[in-house]
Structures are given as structure tokens and as C-alpha cells.
């Protein structure tokens, strides 16, 4: 690490938990580039579509116990 980076990191680590979390969030967001201007409306439409599918009974759903077992098997290797 460069001296300046080390100094900034040392200063950041002296911040309280909330301030460090906010700083980390802002730093990570800065790596993403500009926000997609259509993302929020696209997510709104997707949520509406999914809610409508659930209400109409056309959505394929799975009980939580089955979902949990699948996650444990596929991701956690259990």
C-alpha cells in the first residue's frame, strides 16, 4: 500500500462502527460506476409482475423447508 493509502486506512479504522460502514458503502458504490437510470422502474415492474403471478396462482412456489434444504445442499454442500 502507498503511504497515503495507509494513512487514509488508519484514519478510517479510527471511525466508529456506523461511520466505517457508511464509508465502506460509499467506497464500494464508487466502484460500480454510474447508476442505471432505468433500474428502479425495471425492478418496480418486475415486482408487480411477480406479485400478480402470486395472486393469480400462476407462480411456481416452493415451501420454505424445501427451499432451505435446497440451499443447504447446493450452496453449503450439506
N, C-alpha and C positions, 0 to 999 in steps of 0.2 A: 504494500500500500504506500502511496505517496504521503509525505509528511502532512500535507493539507488534509487529505482524506482521513488520516489517523487522528488529526486534531478535531475534525468535524465529528467523527465517530465517538471520540472520547467525550465531546460536549453533549452529543445526543444521548449517550448512555447515562449521563447525569440527570436527564429529564425524568419526571415522574412517569408512571406507567401509562396514564392517559395521553400525555404529550408524546411519548415514544410511539404509541400505537397510531396516533394521528400522523406523526412524521413518517412512519413506515407506510401507512396507507397512501400518503401523498407521493412518496418516492416510488412506490410500486405503480401507482396510476400514471406517473410521468413516463414510465417505460412502455405503456400501452399505445402511445400516440394519441391522435385526436379521436374524440368520441364519434361513433357512428350516429349521424343525425336521425336516421330512421329506426334506430334500435328500439327506442322506447315505444313507439307506435307499433312496431312489429311484435314486440312482446305483448302489448295490450291485446292485439288481435289474436295472437296465439292463445293467450289465457282465455279470451272469450270463446274461441273455438273449442278448447278443452272443456270448459265449463258446460257449454252447450252439449257436447258429446256425453258428458257425465249425466246431465239432466235427462237427455233423451234415452239413455241406456245403451247407446251405441259404442261407448268407450270400453275397451278391454281393460279390466281391472284385476288386481291380484290381492288376496288377503295379506295383511301386514306380516303375519308369521311366515308365509311363503316367501315374501319379499326379503325378509330378514335372513332366512336360510339361504336364499339365492345369493345375496350379497356376501354372506359369510363364506359360501362355497367358492364363488367366482373371484372375489377380491381378496378375502382373507385366507383362502386356502383351507378352510375348515370343513 
